[in-house]
């Protein structure tokens, strides 16, 4: 009887060792999976640029949208927030060749963010885990053109858009004029939008300061289809990509 008990004890001991040894690789695999789920900001941007190249070449990736739709029905974890213009020709999902669940998109005329836009971005960063914010303007932006014209808008709502873009136009006029003014104002407006977001959202500023959020400023060309990243400003470079 004692021999039987000793044998059982040994078997249980060996079984526990096997279980522990079997679990170790699983943990390592989990750590690797976690690392893959949290790529750097530069890796995320590189993926967006690869998608933009596919779009420009007319070689977008084929996707099983039905399967994607079902897999995303209960949850979403977009890595990127895009603040872009409402212009019908500037759809971020298309020009970055992305699909369902890839981008959290906030759009308004002139790619500016009011309180509702800011709240939407905060939600994506705080609750969905988005770590990159792309503020993207585009060439020949109608809202920027309206601001550059200096004319009073026919409605208070339209005037509110122009009023928010005006400071960017004032800065652009200091170093550009004529046909170059619109392009310069578009770039200045992108930078201003990025700065305004951080100035009016303590949540996003904190995430940036903690290195958990990176702000990337960019301009989309209607003519070529290419997205160009603007040079880093102090706000963007503080994101520690």
Beta strands, then each sheet from edge to edge (+ up, - down):
strand 1: 80-85
strand 2: 103-108
strand 3: 132-138
strand 4: 214-220
strand 5: 227-229
sheet 1: 2+ 1+ 3+ 4+ 5-
end
